[in-house]
């Protein structure tokens, strides 16, 4: 028995992904204008994507981290290389050493919490010296397969070079690192140790021996006791993007912060006999970096639904502007937004302090904006406030890694 064809045509149905490819802006607008107001990913406009932070994943680096934000994954590895002071360009030894104290291999700066202006000045001097000596070398690589936009076999893309420059600039302007962690010192033998009395000498005899040294020679010997910078640690920072979906800068910066917190540099000193830097192989003698807070970078996009006719008609009927500010965009949302804002905030405390107190507000380090004209002064305040709230969540992930 033959089956009679139905006279009613079957309705066509497509999965949501097909609609997203055919009309991405209308698809996003339909979700945002729905009663729930959620994005296609199920998040509300002010919500960020799920983020995970893992540190110490690479064994041949002094510090490493793997950060995944949604479908964006970044691996960061940091390795310290030694730069001799004689090979450094534009390096001039400091005239006075009032900023340092200590003996042997322990040299610390005379920082006092009660003197914030001095700490601020020293942080600025450190940032200027780190930039002048090029002690931070970040490099961003957009690996093959992280996105369909990057093909194998080509030179570094313009976007990768721009990201490397943005990270380097933020490292300098945030004054994140201290020169105390990057200097390798040499302590000449003390005049007291070189002029030590024989075992049978009494205290009075030793005092008489010390008085036999002329004043000018004693002054020269005392000058030789001052510690001298013989080399520096140069941090080579490699950031490899394994998967890319959305603006990469916040995830890159988060991976860098987590890797810096995980970095431990070996104990190093200058050996005068070998005329070289010696590093201790003991992990227990390595030391971590002291970071100046944790600046967090957050990105936001503005979706303007009035760019197409249906949304424009709807806005004219309702008398409201059909625009949404989306936090932490994914790749699909970024392709629909013409306006993007990146904000870097750090919890504010005593200037240059490594530890901060709660309830002291935040410090805005950088605001970057491209495209569009919706975000004005009022909207920027709302975006900054949202960045403050989200930065606490991301800062907790880094500190807990």
N, C-alpha and C positions, 0 to 999 in steps of 0.2 A: 504494500500500500504506500503510495507516494505521499510525501509530506507537503501540504500546501504552504507556500510561502506566506508569511504574515503581511497583511496589507498596511500595518502600522510600522513606520520606520523606527528603528532602534535609536535611542538617543546616544550621542557620542559622549564619552567620559574620558578624561585624562587625569593622570596623577598630578598632585600639586607641583611637582618638579617641572612638568611640562609647561604649566602656566607661568612659573617663575622664569623660564627661559624665553617664552614667547612675549610676555609683557611684564618685565621685572618691576617697573615702577608702579603699575596698577596692582600688581600682586602684593607689593609691600604696603601700598596705600590701603588696600582692602583689609589687611591685618591690623594696621595701626588705627584705622577708623572704626573697627569693630567694637562692640560693647566691652570686651575684655581689654582692648588696647594693647595686646601683646604682639610681639614681632613673630615672624615665621619660625624662629627658633624656640618660641615659647617664653622668652624673657620680656620683662617690662622695659620700657625705654631707659630707665636709669640703672638697670642691672648690668653687671659685667659677666663675662663668660667664666666658666669653671676653670680655675688655674691650679696647676700642681708644680711644685718646686722640689727638685732632688739635687743634692750636692755630693761632690766627691766621686762622681761616676767615672772620671778619667784618671788612670793611675800614673801616667807619665807627665802630669801637669802639677804645678804647685797649688792650683785651685781650679775647680771646675763646677759646672752646674748644668742641669737640663731643666728647662721650663717649658711647659705646655699650656697654652691659653686657647681653649676651644680646639680648632683645627690648626693652630699655629704652634710649631715646635721649634725650639732653638737650643743648640748646644754651645756652651761657652767654655773655653779652656784658656787658662792664664799660666804663662811660664816666664820666670824671671831669668834674664841674662845679665851678665856683669859687663859694665862699661867702665873702663879705667878713666880716671879723671884727666890723665894726660891726653886721652883720645877724645874727650868731650869738647865740642865746639862751644866757644863763648863761655867757658867756665873760668871764673876767677875765685880763688879761695877767699873766704870771709876774712875781714880784717880783725874783728873781735869775735870771741866765742862766749859772749855773755848769755847766749840763749841755750847753752848746753852745759851739762854737769855730768859727773860720773867718772869712773876709772875702769881700767880694763876694757872689756867688751861691752859694758853697759853705759850707754850715753843717752840721757833723756833730756828733754827740753824743760826749761824752767817755766812751765805753764801754771798759772794760778787762776782759779775760777773767779777770784775777787778782782781780777784785772781783765775785763772783757775786751777793752780796747787793744791791749797788748796782744791778746790772743787773736783778735781780728786782723791786726797788722801782720802777725806772723803767718797766719793762714794765707793772706794775700801774697806775702813774699814767697811762701812755698809754692803756691799755684803758679806764680810768675817764673820761678826757677824750674819747676817741672816742665812747663811749656817751653822754656828757652833751651833746655837740655834734651827735649824730646824723649822723656823717660816713659811715656805712655804711647803705645803703638797699637791702636785697635784696627781690626780688619774684619769687615763683614763679607760673608760669602753666601750668595743665594744659590744653593745647590741645584743641580739638575733634577728635575722632578718635583721640586717644592711648589711649582706653579706652572701652568701651561705657557706662561709668558716668557719663560727662561729656557732657552735651548742649549744643548751641550756644545762644547767646542768653541764657544765665543769668548771674547775678552770680558773682564769684569764690567758689569752693566753700570750705567749711570746712576741707577737707584742705589746699588751697593756702595758706590763711592760716596754718594751723598749721605747715606746712613752712617758710614764710617766717619765722615767729617762731623756730622751732628753729634755723634757719641763722643768724639774727641773734644769738641767744643764744650759739651756739657760736663765732661770730666774736669776741664780746667775751670770753668765758671762756677761750678758747684763747690770747688775747693775740697774735693772729696778725700784726697790723700794727703799725707804729711811727708815732708822730706826726711823726717827722722826715721821712717821705715825704709827709705830708699838709699840712705847713706851707708857706706862701708868705711869704718874708721881705722886709723893707725895711731897707736899710742907709743911714742918714743919711750925708751927706758928712762925712769925717773932719776934725777940727780942723787936722790937719797939712796936708791938701790945701787947706783954705780959707785957712790962714795961711801958704801957701808963700812963700818969699822971692823977690824979683825976681831975674832971671838974674844981675845984677851983684853981688848981695849975697854976702858971704863967710860962712863958717860962724860966725865970731864975731859978725858983725852979726845973723845970724838968731837966734842964741842970745840976744842982747840984746833982739831984737824979741819973743821968746817970754817973756822975763822981764817985759815990760811988761804982760802980761795979769794982772789981779787973780786971786787964788786962788779966790774964790767964782765968778767968771765962768768960769775954767778948769774948775772942777768941773762947772758946768752944761753946758759944751760937751762934756766927756768923757762925761757921762751921755747926751748926744744921740748919741754914737757907737755905743751899744749897738743891736744889731739888734732889729727889732720885727716881730711877726707881724701881717701885714695881711689875710691871707686863708687859706682852707683848701681842700684838695681834698675834695670829697664824691663818693664812689664809688657810682654807681647800678648795681646788679647785677640783671640780668634773667636768670632761669632759665626757659627754655621747654621743657616736656616734650613731645616729639614722639610718643613711643611709651612706653607704660607696661605693664610686666609684672613684678610683684613690688614689694617695698618701694622707694620712689623715693629715700629720703633718702641712701643711700650714693652713688648715681650723681649726684645733685644736688651733693653736697659735693665729689665728685671733679672734676666739671666746674668748680666754683667755684675749687678749688685750681689746676687747670690754667690757668684764665683769669687768676687773680691772678699766676701765674708768667709769663704772657705779657704782662701789662700794662706799658706804658711811658708815664709821664706826661711831658708836654712841660716843658721848662725854663720856669719862670714867675718873675716878679719884679714888685715894686710900683714903678710909675712915679709919682714925686711930682708931676711937672708935670701929668700927665693925671689923677692921682688914680684910677688904675685899674690892674688887673693886666694885664701884657703877657706873652704866651706866644710862645716861639720856634717858628717853623715848621720848623726843621731837625730831622729825625728823629735825626740823630747826637747832638744835644744832649739828647734825652730820656733818662730814667733809669728802670730797673726798680724794682719794689718789693722791699724786703728782708723776707722772711717769716720768722717765728719757727718754723722747722721745717715739717714737713708732717704734720699730724694726719690720720689715715685713719679713716674710718667704715666699719664692717662690720656687717651684719645677720645674725641667725641665727633660725631657727624650730624649734620643738619639735613633732614629730608624735607624737601619743599615739594609738596604734592600739587602745587598750583602750576607746575611745569606742563601738565597735560590737561586737556579740556574738561574732562569729567570732574576732576578735583577742583578746578577753577570754578565751574558752575556750582558745585556743592558749597564752596567757600562763599560765593556771592549770595547764595540763598541763606546760609546760616550766619553770615556776617562775621565769621571768624577765619583767621589765617590758618590754613592747613599745613602747619609745620611742626616737626618733632625733632627734639634733640636726643640722639641715640648714643649711649655710652658703650665704649668697647665694641665697635662694629666688627662684624664678620665680613668675609669677602663679598657676599651677595649684597649686604647693606652698603658697603663702601662703594660698590659700583653704581648705586642709586643716589648717593649723596654728593652734591657739588661743593659743599662747604665742610671743612675739617678743622678742628681745633685740638692742639696738643698742649697740655699743661703739666708742668713739673713742679711738685710741691714737696716741701720737707717740713716736718714738725719743728716748730721754732723753739729754741731754748737759748742758753748762754752761747754767745757767738764763739764758734769753733769748738764747742763742747762735744765730746764723744758720746756722752750720755745726756739724755734729755729728761725733762720733767713733764708730766701730763698736765693738760689744761693750759698750755702756753701758746695755743694757736699754731698756725702754720706759716711757713715762709714760701712765697712764690718765687721760684728760681727762673722759670722761663714760660712764656706763652707764645706759641706758634699758631698761625692761622693762614689758611689758604682757601681761595675761592669764596664766592657768595658774599652777601652783605646782610644776612639776617642777625648775626651775633653782634649786638651793640654793647653798650656799657651795662645796661640792665641784664641782658641775657648772659653777658660774660660773668657777672657776679653769680648768677645761678649756676653756671657751668663750673666756676671755681669752687663753689660750695659743694657741688656734687663730687668734684675731684677730691676734695678733702675727705669726704665720707668714704669714697672707694679706696683712697690711698691707705687708710687704716687697715682695711681688709688685706690689701696686697702686702703691706709692711709686716703684718702678722704672719703671712705665709713665708716671707723671706727669713724673718727672725726665728721661725719654728723649723726651718729646714736644717 
